[in-house]
Amino acid sequence: MKKLNKKIIYILAVCIVFAIIVFSATLNNYSSTPINYNDHKYEFVHINIFKDSSFLEVAEMLERVGLVKNKFLFYSLAITKRSPRSFHAGEYKFNTSMTPSEIIDELLLGENKKH
C-alpha cells in the first residue's frame, strides 16, 4: 500500500512539473509572437484607457479591438510582469505587429500616450 501511495505521488509530481513546463513554454511563445503574425496585415489601433479602468476592463478593451487573442495568457503574462494594477491612463496607439509583452510594457511605462 505504501509503495502504491509513493507511486501515485510521484506520478502526480511528474504531471504537475510537466504542466508547468508546457504552460511556461506556451506563455513564452505567446508573449513573443506579434498579434497578427499569421496574416502580416499590420495596422494601427487607437485605444483610450480611462483613469479608473481595472486590468480586466483594459484586457477586454484590448480584446475587442483585436490586440489580445487570449485573455487568460495575457493576464498570466501581466502577472509575471507584476503589472495588473499599474497601467497608466491615457490614449494609446498600438500596432498589430507588436507582441503582447510589448503592449503590456507600453501600458506600464505610459510612453505610448498620444497627448
Order of alpha helices (4+ residues) and beta strands (2+ residues): alpha-beta-alpha-alpha-beta-alpha
